[in-house]
Amino acid sequence: MKVNVEIDCTPLEARQFFGLPDVAPMQAAVMDKLQQQVLSNIEKVSPESLIQSWFTFDPKIAERFQDMFAAMAGFGGSSKKK
């Protein structure tokens, strides 16, 4: 014997039927806190602040980047004569 039971209800109605707590207020609070943290940290990942943090670490890093890019430009551009 096979019995199929279909129940058409929303997740909130199912939680209420089984006596589970309503987690919507907690989810809203967590999402608000997450949004506040993301918005407060968004300035830290802006291109300007990233470059500023990179260049304040070592004063000569700008020269090193320039040398690195100059060296990279020479790798694929020309072949060496033997």
N, C-alpha and C positions, 0 to 999 in steps of 0.2 A: 504494500500500500504506500502511496506517495501523496504527500500533502504539501501544497505550496501556499504560503501566506505572504501577501504583499501588503506592506504598510506604507501609506503615503503621508509623510509628515516632514516638517522642517527639522533641522538639527536641534534647534531650541526646544521644539516640542518633544523630541526624543530624549534629550537630556532631562527635561522636566518629568517625563513619564518614568524614567529609570531612577529619578531622584538625584541626579548629578548636579553639581553647582553650575550656576551661570557664570561663564568665564569671560563674557564680553567686556565687562568693566576692567578686568585685569588686562585683557588684550589691548584695550584702548590705552590704558595707562602705560603699558610697555611700549606700544608704538609711539606714543607721545614722547616718552623718555628717549627712545632711539632716534626719533626725528630731531630732538634738541641736541643730542650728542653729534649727529651727523652735521647739522647746521653749524654747531660751534667748532667743529674740526675741519670744515670745508676750506677754511682759509689756509690751513696748514698744508694742503695738497695743491694749492694754486701754483701755476708755473713760476710766478715771481718769487714766492716764498721758498719753493724748492731750490731754485737757482741761487737765491740768497744764502740759504743754509749750506749749499755745496761750496760756494765761493768763500764763505766766512770760515770754513773749516781749515783751509790752507790758502794763504795769500797768493801763492804761486800757481794755484791750480788753473787759473785762466791761461797762463802760458803753457801749461802742460796739455790742456785741452787743445789749444792752437797747434802745438807740436804734434799731438796725436792725430788731429784731422789732416794736417799736412802730410804726415807719414801715410795715413790711410789713402789719401788721394794718389800717392805715388805707387801703391801696390799694384793696382790693375791697369794703370794708365800707360806705362811704357815697359818695354822689355830691355833687359840689360845686355850690353854688347860684350862678347867674349874676345 
